[in-house]
Amino acid sequence: MSAISGPAFRGLHRFAMLLACAVVGLIAAGANVTSKDAGLSVPDWPTSYGGINPPRWYEIETVRAEHGHRLYAGTVALATLGLAIALQRREPRRWVRRLGWAAFGAVIAQALLGGLTVLFFLPTAVSVAHAGLAQLFLCLTVTLALVLSPAWRESTGLGRAELRPVARLATVTTAAIYTQILIGAVMRHLGAGLAIPDFPLVFGGLMPPRWDSGIAVHFAHRVGALTVGILVALTARRVFRAPAAATLRTVAAALLLVVCGQITLGSAVVLSQRAVVPNTAHVATGAALLALSLILTLGAWRLRRTRAASRVVEGAVAMREAVA
């Protein structure tokens, strides 16, 4: 299979970028359902009140949120299938083709988990798994968009030892963000979003005066937010100080801005008593934060690998010239 180039290559890249953005929107739509407690407003699955579209479903706010989420998810699933097929036909790299099918498998599994949350009346474990898999699906689509970009193929490593710590720290940061998202999902589905009702203090102090499961998971989420904020700052600092990572500075700056916005939205969720708009925006921004951190991580490892490969090539050329 020959390498794709020109309009076909650019078209696949743009389609993958649109799909990744659509997945962030899908996560926001799911958060909107949770924020409105609308998860059981359509009590059957895979049908909606026994059909494809309930009559006048758009006139009832909770039904509109849940059924609209299902329609959106179906559209994203079809788009993911389309991308996987296009990659199978045009993409020469086997691992990228497999990644496309993995993304399609993830969205199908996500739909099944969404159905189970309805059929079993929103069990916490299934709901959290549904939220966690949504973020993994986002990571797959973001990775596809990145590896299909011209910048990925044209990137060359220009640094040396400083790229390894950048890549490692970015990896830790991405893992911490994903863990924080999972803790937030547990908190949200346990109904513990207001278990600690004040901010930035905790019941007027620094530590809870009493503990239960809701307070514990809420406090863990706050500690996680602080940890993520510190890790993002350290990662950005290392990127800005590494000359070899100059191409990643825009992503690092965006990561800093988004984490500040995310912490602000988290405080707004508490201070507004879980109002729908900040609650939904908080989940969507968390997804965007994970996507940016993943891009930074993959970019750092890519630069390091291409640099290592270039040294091997340079060594081989030097040996051949010495022999000659």
C-alpha positions as CSV (number, residue, x, y, z in Angstrom):
1,M,0.0,0.0,0.0
2,S,1.5,3.3,-1.1
3,A,1.7,6.3,1.2
4,I,-1.2,8.7,0.9
5,S,-0.4,12.3,0.2
6,G,-1.9,15.6,-1.1
7,P,-5.6,16.2,-0.8
8,A,-6.4,12.6,0.4
9,F,-4.0,12.9,3.2
10,R,-5.2,16.3,4.2
11,G,-8.8,15.2,4.0
12,L,-8.2,12.3,6.4
13,H,-6.4,14.5,8.8
14,R,-9.2,17.2,8.8
15,F,-11.8,14.5,9.2
16,A,-10.0,13.0,12.2
17,M,-9.7,16.5,13.8
18,L,-13.4,17.1,13.3
19,L,-14.2,13.7,14.8
20,A,-12.0,14.4,17.9
21,C,-13.8,17.8,18.4
22,A,-17.1,16.0,18.0
23,V,-16.1,13.6,20.7
24,V,-15.5,16.5,23.1
25,G,-18.9,17.7,22.2
26,L,-20.4,14.3,22.9
27,I,-18.8,14.2,26.3
28,A,-20.3,17.6,27.0
29,A,-23.7,16.3,25.9
30,G,-23.4,13.4,28.2
31,A,-22.4,15.7,31.0
32,N,-25.5,17.8,30.3
33,V,-27.6,14.7,30.8
34,T,-26.0,14.0,34.1
35,S,-26.2,17.7,35.2
36,K,-30.0,17.7,34.5
37,D,-30.5,14.2,36.1
38,A,-32.0,13.1,32.8
39,G,-30.3,9.7,32.6
40,L,-33.6,7.9,32.9
41,S,-35.9,10.3,31.1
42,V,-35.9,7.8,28.3
43,P,-36.4,4.5,30.2
44,D,-35.8,2.0,27.4
45,W,-32.8,1.1,25.2
46,P,-31.8,0.8,22.3
47,T,-35.2,2.3,21.3
48,S,-36.5,5.5,22.8
49,Y,-40.1,5.0,24.0
50,G,-40.3,2.1,21.6
51,G,-39.2,3.9,18.5
52,I,-36.3,5.8,16.9
53,N,-37.7,9.3,17.8
54,P,-40.3,9.7,20.5
55,P,-43.1,12.0,19.4
56,R,-42.4,15.6,20.3
57,W,-39.3,14.6,22.2
58,Y,-37.7,18.0,21.7
59,E,-40.4,19.8,23.7
60,I,-39.4,18.1,27.0
61,E,-36.1,19.4,28.4
62,T,-34.9,16.2,30.0
63,V,-36.0,13.9,27.1
64,R,-34.4,16.4,24.7
65,A,-31.1,16.1,26.6
66,E,-31.1,12.3,26.8
67,H,-32.5,11.5,23.4
68,G,-30.4,14.2,21.8
69,H,-27.3,12.6,23.4
70,R,-28.3,9.3,21.8
71,L,-28.7,10.8,18.4
72,Y,-25.3,12.6,18.7
73,A,-23.6,9.4,19.8
74,G,-25.0,7.5,16.8
75,T,-23.7,10.2,14.5
76,V,-20.3,10.0,16.1
77,A,-20.3,6.2,15.8
78,L,-21.1,6.4,12.1
79,A,-18.3,9.0,11.6
80,T,-15.8,6.8,13.4
81,L,-16.8,3.8,11.2
82,G,-16.3,6.0,8.1
83,L,-12.8,7.0,9.3
84,A,-11.9,3.4,10.0
85,I,-12.9,2.3,6.6
86,A,-11.1,5.3,4.9
87,L,-7.9,4.4,6.9
88,Q,-8.2,0.8,5.9
89,R,-8.4,1.8,2.2
90,R,-5.8,4.6,2.2
91,E,-3.5,4.5,5.2
92,P,-0.2,2.6,4.6
93,R,0.7,2.3,8.3
94,R,-0.8,-0.9,9.8
95,W,-0.8,0.3,13.3
96,V,-2.8,3.5,12.3
97,R,-5.4,1.3,10.5
98,R,-5.7,-0.8,13.7
99,L,-6.1,2.3,15.8
100,G,-9.0,3.4,13.6
101,W,-10.8,0.1,14.2
102,A,-9.9,0.3,17.9
103,A,-11.7,3.6,18.0
104,F,-14.7,2.2,16.4
105,G,-14.7,-0.7,18.8
106,A,-14.5,1.7,21.7
107,V,-17.5,3.8,20.5
108,I,-19.6,0.6,20.2
109,A,-18.6,-0.5,23.7
110,Q,-19.4,2.9,24.9
111,A,-22.9,2.7,23.4
112,L,-23.4,-0.7,25.1
113,L,-22.3,0.8,28.5
114,G,-24.7,3.7,27.9
115,G,-27.5,1.2,27.3
116,L,-26.6,-0.7,30.5
117,T,-26.7,2.4,32.6
118,V,-30.4,2.9,31.5
119,L,-31.5,-0.8,31.7
120,F,-30.0,-1.2,35.2
121,F,-31.1,2.2,36.5
122,L,-27.8,4.1,36.6
123,P,-25.6,1.8,38.7
124,T,-22.5,3.8,39.8
125,A,-19.9,1.2,38.5
126,V,-21.4,1.1,35.0
127,S,-21.9,4.9,34.9
128,V,-18.3,5.5,35.9
129,A,-17.1,2.9,33.3
130,H,-19.2,4.7,30.7
131,A,-17.5,8.0,31.6
132,G,-14.0,6.5,31.7
133,L,-14.4,4.8,28.3
134,A,-15.6,8.0,26.8
135,Q,-12.3,9.6,27.7
136,L,-10.3,6.7,26.3
137,F,-12.3,7.0,23.1
138,L,-11.4,10.7,23.0
139,C,-7.7,9.7,23.4
140,L,-8.0,7.3,20.5
141,T,-9.5,9.9,18.2
142,V,-7.0,12.6,19.3
143,T,-4.2,10.2,18.6
144,L,-5.5,9.5,15.1
145,A,-5.8,13.2,14.4
146,L,-2.3,13.8,15.5
147,V,-0.6,10.9,13.7
148,L,-2.4,11.8,10.5
149,S,-1.1,15.4,10.6
150,P,1.6,16.6,8.3
151,A,3.5,17.8,11.4
152,W,3.7,14.3,12.7
153,R,5.3,12.9,9.6
154,E,7.6,15.8,9.1
155,S,8.8,16.1,12.7
156,T,12.4,15.6,13.4
157,G,14.1,15.4,16.7
158,L,16.4,18.4,17.4
159,G,17.2,17.8,21.0
160,R,19.2,15.4,23.1
161,A,18.9,14.3,26.7
162,E,16.4,17.0,27.7
163,L,13.6,15.3,25.6
164,R,13.4,12.2,27.8
165,P,12.4,14.0,31.0
166,V,9.9,16.2,29.1
167,A,8.3,13.1,27.6
168,R,8.2,11.3,31.0
169,L,6.8,14.2,32.9
170,A,4.1,14.7,30.3
171,T,3.2,11.1,30.5
172,V,2.7,11.3,34.2
173,T,0.7,14.5,33.8
174,T,-1.6,12.8,31.3
175,A,-2.1,9.8,33.5
176,A,-2.9,12.1,36.5
177,I,-5.5,14.0,34.5
178,Y,-7.2,10.8,33.4
179,T,-7.2,9.6,37.0
180,Q,-8.7,12.9,38.2
181,I,-11.4,12.6,35.6
182,L,-12.3,9.1,36.9
183,I,-12.4,10.5,40.5
184,G,-14.7,13.2,39.2
185,A,-17.0,10.7,37.6
186,V,-17.2,8.7,40.8
187,M,-18.1,11.9,42.7
188,R,-20.6,12.9,40.1
189,H,-22.4,9.6,40.0
190,L,-22.4,9.2,43.8
191,G,-24.2,12.6,44.0
192,A,-21.3,14.0,46.0
193,G,-20.7,17.2,44.0
194,L,-21.8,19.2,47.0
195,A,-20.6,16.9,49.8
196,I,-18.2,19.7,50.7
197,P,-20.4,22.8,50.2
198,D,-17.8,25.6,50.4
199,F,-14.8,26.6,48.3
200,P,-11.8,27.1,48.5
201,L,-12.1,26.1,52.2
202,V,-13.4,22.7,53.4
203,F,-16.2,23.2,55.9
204,G,-14.4,26.4,56.8
205,G,-11.0,24.8,57.2
206,L,-8.3,22.8,55.4
207,M,-9.5,19.3,56.3
208,P,-13.0,17.8,56.7
209,P,-14.1,17.6,60.3
210,R,-15.9,14.4,59.5
211,W,-15.8,11.7,56.8
212,D,-18.1,9.7,54.8
213,S,-17.9,8.2,51.3
214,G,-19.2,11.4,49.6
215,I,-16.9,13.7,51.5
216,A,-13.9,11.4,50.9
217,V,-14.3,11.3,47.1
218,H,-15.1,15.0,46.9
219,F,-11.9,15.8,48.9
220,A,-9.9,13.4,46.8
221,H,-11.1,15.3,43.7
222,R,-9.9,18.6,45.2
223,V,-6.5,17.1,46.1
224,G,-6.4,15.7,42.6
225,A,-7.1,19.1,41.1
226,L,-4.2,20.6,43.0
227,T,-1.9,17.7,41.9
228,V,-2.9,18.1,38.3
229,G,-2.4,21.9,38.4
230,I,1.1,21.4,39.8
231,L,2.0,18.7,37.3
232,V,0.8,20.9,34.4
233,A,2.8,23.8,35.6
234,L,5.9,21.7,35.9
235,T,5.4,20.1,32.5
236,A,4.9,23.5,30.8
237,R,8.0,24.8,32.6
238,R,10.1,22.0,31.3
239,V,8.8,22.4,27.8
240,F,9.6,26.1,27.8
241,R,13.1,25.4,29.1
242,A,14.0,22.7,26.6
243,P,15.1,24.1,23.2
244,A,14.3,20.8,21.5
245,A,10.7,21.1,22.6
246,A,10.1,24.5,21.0
247,T,7.4,23.1,18.7
248,L,5.4,22.0,21.7
249,R,5.3,25.4,23.5
250,T,2.0,26.4,22.0
251,V,0.4,23.2,23.3
252,A,2.0,23.7,26.7
253,A,0.7,27.3,26.9
254,A,-2.8,26.1,26.0
255,L,-2.5,23.4,28.6
256,L,-1.7,26.1,31.3
257,L,-4.7,28.2,30.2
258,V,-7.1,25.3,30.2
259,V,-6.1,24.0,33.6
260,C,-6.7,27.4,35.1
261,G,-10.1,27.5,33.4
262,Q,-10.9,24.0,34.7
263,I,-10.1,24.9,38.3
264,T,-12.2,28.1,38.0
265,L,-15.1,26.0,36.6
266,G,-14.7,23.5,39.4
267,S,-15.1,26.3,42.0
268,A,-18.1,27.6,40.0
269,V,-19.8,24.2,40.2
270,V,-19.7,24.3,44.0
271,L,-20.5,28.0,44.5
272,S,-23.4,27.8,42.0
273,Q,-24.8,24.7,43.8
274,R,-24.1,22.5,40.7
275,A,-25.8,24.7,38.1
276,V,-26.1,23.0,34.8
277,V,-23.9,25.3,32.7
278,P,-20.7,25.3,34.9
279,N,-21.2,21.6,35.7
280,T,-21.4,20.6,32.0
281,A,-18.6,23.0,31.0
282,H,-16.4,21.5,33.8
283,V,-16.7,18.0,32.3
284,A,-16.1,19.2,28.8
285,T,-13.0,21.3,29.7
286,G,-11.6,18.3,31.6
287,A,-11.8,16.3,28.3
288,A,-10.1,19.2,26.5
289,L,-7.4,19.2,29.1
290,L,-6.8,15.5,28.7
291,A,-6.6,15.9,24.9
292,L,-4.0,18.7,25.1
293,S,-1.9,16.8,27.6
294,L,-2.0,13.7,25.4
295,I,-1.0,15.7,22.3
296,L,1.9,17.1,24.3
297,T,2.9,13.7,25.5
298,L,2.8,12.0,22.1
299,G,4.6,15.0,20.6
300,A,7.4,14.8,23.1
301,W,7.9,11.1,22.6
302,R,7.8,11.6,18.8
303,L,10.5,14.2,18.9
304,R,12.7,12.0,21.1
305,R,12.2,8.9,18.9
306,T,13.0,10.8,15.7
307,R,16.1,12.2,17.3
308,A,17.2,8.8,18.3
309,A,16.5,7.4,14.9
310,S,18.5,10.3,13.3
311,R,21.5,9.4,15.4
312,V,21.4,5.8,14.3
313,V,21.2,6.9,10.6
314,E,24.1,9.4,11.2
315,G,26.2,6.6,12.8
316,A,25.5,4.3,9.9
317,V,26.5,6.9,7.3
318,A,29.7,7.7,9.3
319,M,30.6,4.0,9.4
320,R,30.0,3.6,5.6
321,E,32.2,6.7,4.9
322,A,34.9,5.4,7.2
323,V,34.9,2.0,5.4
324,A,35.0,3.7,2.0
